[in-house]
């Protein structure tokens, strides 16, 4: 496991699936085997919408709502038809792995949204734990799929109340802040508002 400073200075999560240079969903289905393709394509709903709920949300004590707007590169124009895929550990810092009917492994705590014309998204989830036996920050991983472009990974969502933040160098902290969620308590739920700006080199979260 990479140490904390390496992870945060590099800042991108490197997944086990290779990036796919497909132009659209159909191309991916035709040219990449199901088990090797990015999980951003593995949603089961016939039609995605701009709100999704991570499995086990209802039973977890530290419920979390993440909401915001996804913008084009000009930081002003709402981005429509954007798929945002997220996945995370459970509250104990474990990735709970499952297998689907075709024996492909996947992370249980995951979800997908697809933006409407207003670019807005909402995800209902719960606070993840930090990775077991590591000193990495708590995080929620993200993958973006724009129409007509290959998917790409965004910097993970981090949390402003993470106790490991004071241990970061100033440069690493500045990187983490760009995608950091600032939590507020509303009733029995934490709420974080975070806009996202599209950029193929990574996240330029506002």
N, C-alpha and C positions, 0 to 999 in steps of 0.2 A: 504494500500500500504506500503510495506516495505521501510524503509528509505535508503538513498544512501549508507551509510557505510555497512549496513547489506547486501544489494544487492551485492556490490562489493567485500566484504570479502568472501561471500559465492560463488559469481561470476557466478553460473550456473542459467540459467533461468528455472524455473520449470513450465512445460506446464500442460494443463488440461488433455492431453491424457497420459495414462500409457505407460511405456516402454513395448515393445512387444518382447517376447523371441521366435521369429520365425527364422527359418534358412534361408528362402528366401521369395521372394515375394509371391509365390504360397501358402506357408504355412500361410502367413498372411491373404490372401484372404479367405482361407478355415476356419481358426480358430478364427478370430476376426471380429466382425461386422463392417460394413463400417463406421458407425457413431462414433465408439470408437477407430478405428485404428489411428495411427499417420498420420498426413497429408503428411509426406514424401512420402507416397505411392499414393497420390491423383492426380498425374499429369495426364493430358489428352492426351498428345502427344503419338503417337504410338511408337516413338523412341526418347529418349532424346539425346541431344548432349552437348558439353562442353561450350556452350554459351546460356544465356537466358536473356530476358529483362523483368523487372518488369512492371506490368500494370501502365499506366500513365507516363512512362518515358519521352515520347516525349513532353508532355505538362508541365512538371515541370521545373522551372527556374534553380534550383541547381542540374544539372545532375551529375551523379557519375558513374564511371567505376571502378569495382573491379576486379583485375586479378591476377593470380598467378599459383602455381603448388601445387598439393596435393601429399605428399610423404608418403611412408611407415614409420614404426617406426624407421628404421635406418637413417632417415632424408636424404637419398640419392636416394633411388629407387622410381621413379614415380609410383603413385598408379592408376591403371586402373579400370574402371567400378565402380567408387565411385559416389554415388548420394549425392549431397549437396543441401539441401532445405533451403531457406532463407525466412524470412518474417519480416515485419517492420511496423511502424506507418507511417502515412502521414506526410507532412511537419509541421502540426500543433500539432503533438503528439498524434493523435487519431488512434486507430486500426479501419479501416473501415471494418465492418463485412458484409458478404454476405451469401446467402444460395444457394446451388446448387439444381439440379433437384430432388435430393433425400432428400432435406431439411437438409443437413448437413451444419453447420455454418463453415465459413472459413474466413481467413484474405485476403482481396482483394490484397494487395501489397505483393506478394509472387512469388517465382520462383524456378526452379529446374535445375541443370546441372548434366551431367554424364560424367566423364572423359574418355578420350581415353587412349591409351598406354602411352602417354607422360605426363599424369597427370594434364594437364593444364585446367584451368577454367577461364571464364569471365562472369561477371554479370553486366548488365546495369541497373542502378536504379537511385534514387535521394536521397538527404540528408533527413533523417527522422528528425522529431522534437522530443524533449524529451517528456516523458509521461506527459499528462495533469495533473495538480495538484500534481506533484511530484518533487523530486529533484534528480531523476535518470539521469545518463548520456544518451545522444543520443546513440542508438544502433540498430544493425541489428542482429536478432536472427538466429541461425544456427542449423541444424540437419544433421547428417551424417549417411549414410547407406552404409556399406561395404558388398560385396558379402558374403553370408553365415553367416552373423552375424546380431544381432538385431540392430536397429537404436539407436543412442545416441546423446545427445545434446552437442554442443560445447559452449565454452565461446562466448558470443556475440562479434561481431565487435564493437569496440568503436572508437572514433575519436580524433586525437591529438589536434584539435583546440577547443575542448569542453570547455566552460568557467567554468564548474564545477570541472575540473580536479585539479586546485590548492587547492580546499577544501578537497581533499582526504588525508588520512593519507599516510605515505610513504609505508606502507605494502600494502594497498589497491591499491595505484597507481602502485606498482610493479606488482600486479596481472593483472590490467587492461592493462598495457603496452604489455603484451604477445599477446593480440589479437587486438592491436590498429592499426588503419589505419592512415598512414601519407599521407596527401593529398597534391597533386600538381595540379596546374591549367594548363590544356592543351587546349587552345582555349576556347570554352564555356563550358568545362566539367572538373570536378574534377576527378583525377585519383589516385587510390591507388593500390600499388602492395603488395600482402600479400600471402606468402606461408603457407600451412597448413601441419602439421605432424599428422598422424593418431595415436590415442591413445584412448582406450575404457574408460579411466577415465576422458576424457575431451580433450581440445585442447592444443597441444604443438606447437602453431603457431611459425614459425621461425621469 
